[in-house]
């Protein structure tokens, strides 16, 4: 539990440096794995949305739906900002390409508090 708090704290410090605060970061397991396709390659928008909705775990809640503006490039560190809906509230969710192995992309998820 102490290690998870340190990881979350480091994530908050990193994001604060670019002007947004992380309010929750998915820390369960190694993240979701998606398959990159096509030229580029990219993880298709529909798969990013599905993985984010199914694999992101918010304390005592999961998003009802996630919508993203486009595909996620299959490059380590690439990020797409999506909208996650929790009941009647919408929150900005970052989906990142954390690890690339062939066409397999490990995704990371974080909710942002824009300030």
N, C-alpha and C positions, 0 to 999 in steps of 0.2 A: 504494500500500500504506500509506503514511504517513497519507493521508486516511482510509482505512478504520479504522485504529487510533484516530484522533482521534474519529471518529464513534462507535465502540464505547465509548471511554472516556467520552464525554459521556453515552451511554445508561446506563452503569454508575452514574455520578454521579447522574443523574436518578432512577433506580430506587432507589438507596441512600437517597435522601431520603425515600422512602415505605416503607422497611423490607424491601426484597428486593434481592438482587444478581443482575444479569444475568450469566449465564455464557456465553451465545452469542446473537447477534442476526443474523438473516438480512440479509446485506449484498449479496447478488447481485441486480443489476438494480434495477428499480423496485418489486419486490414482486409478488405475485400480484394479479390483478384478478378480482373476483367480481361477480355481478349481484344487486342488492337487489330484493326483491319484496314484494308485499302491503302491508297497512296498517302504517304505522310509518315508512318501510319498513325491512326487515331483510335481512341475508344469512342464508339458511336454515342451520341447524346442519349439515346434511349437506354443504353446499357449503363451509362454513368448515372442516370436518373434512377434506374431500377436498383443498382447496387447501393446507392446513397440512401434510398428509401428503406431498403431491406436490411442493410448492414450497419447503418449508423445507429448507435445506442445513446440516447440522451437520458440523463438520470430520470428514471420512472416514466419515460415516455419515448415513443418512436415517431418519426414524421409520418403524417398521413400521406403526403405526396412530396416529391421533389421535382422541380423543373429547372433545366439548365439552358443557357442560350446557344450552346453548340457542343461539338465534339471536344474531347480532351486529347491534346497531342500526347503521343506515347514517348515523351522525353522526361527523364528524371527531373523533378522540380516543377513541371508544368502544372498550372492551376486553372480551374474554371470556377467562377462564382455562380452559384445556383441559389434558388429560393426554396427553402424547406417550410412546409406548412404543418404546424402543430395545432390541431383544433382550429381556432379562429385567428391564431397568430402566425405570422410569416417571419422567418429569420433568414439572414444571409448565411449560406453554407459554402465553404470552400471545399472542393474536391481536388486532391492533388495526386500526381503520379509519383509515388514514393520509391518504387523499385521497378526496374524493367528487366525481364528475363525472356528473351526471344519475343514472342507476341503476347506474353503474359505481363500485365501491368498491375502492381499492387497499389491500391488506392488508399488514401488517407482522407479523413473527413473532419471538418472543424466548423463550429458555429461562430460567427463574428458579431461583435457589437460595434457598429459603426459609431465613431465619435467625432 
